[in-house]
């Protein structure tokens, strides 16, 4: 009798814990539904159902993660409009040589007999104080401003990702050193520092004279300066995410299989950092363009004869009452571009991180 009672009691306990372990497995798998876990070289979804290419979050049956992200992005109307605006601006900037050829104008050609001309077929937006076509100069200036913004933002993202990934994965003294360095860069007064760096004589610090005196040196200088001081935001975001990811089961499994630190960081952790990196980089492009415009307006950015929206504003500041359109056009383009990149960043954040929408809602 006692044996039957003990057998029945043991079976009840076994059934209870088995059902409890199943519930815990489902809960733990649902905490990070969109994360793909890699064990060795085989991708395994955390809920043991979806593959690395199939979404594990709630959505349409068989829908991929990127398809779900795209569907979320399309719901953000301002972001979609901003993407269209930025695509239009980029195409217009790329078509600058074609526009110059069609209207027979040169961005640097001086024609003192056609100063301050109004809109016409030959000059759709008129001419400036020395007879140069405004439309062509705006298009070429858009090339420079977009190149500076995208290149500097990408370089900052690369530096910030490397710093944040090393700090978050290794922790300890490496984390403390890198984060104190990051705090030191953040504490620096940005605009005065950029002004000092932009005013340096590059020939006196060892740069070859041919490069230091080249026409494009101001463009290279701005990109390098912004990249060297603009990586801190990405570094802190990546470090915070990497700190949590290094304790996850798929990282521990890779370590147990003998994977090197480099492989774990690049193959297992880095793909899961794509969302914050993309959002932070997109948001920083507008800030870089605005910063380049400020430096060019102060005469320390892109130098003539290379046109940029910032130095177009610089040239127009003394003619604001005589020819207000010279300041209006580049000012509007800077405003529209910066605000479009900010809206695009918001849309990408909502699409890549659904929790951001829930927090705002």
ABEGO torsion letter per residue (X at the ends): XAAAAAAAAAAAAAAAAAAAAAAAAAAAAAABAABBBBBEABBBBAAGABBAABBABBEBBGBBAAAAAAAAAAABAAAAAAAAAAAAAAAAAAAAAAAAAAAGBBAABBBAAABGBBBBAABAAEBBAAGBBAAAAAAAAAAAAAAAAAAAAAAAAAAAAAAAAAAAAAEEAAAAAAAAAAAAAAABBAAAAAAAAAABBAAAAGBBAAAAABAAAAAAAAAAAAAAAAAAAAAAAAAAAAAAAAABAAAAAAAAAGBBAAAAAAAAAAAAAAAAAAAAAAAAAAAAAAAAAAAAAAGABBBOABBBAAAAAAAAAAAAAABAAAAAAAAAAAAAAAAAAAAAAAAAAAAABAAAAAAAX
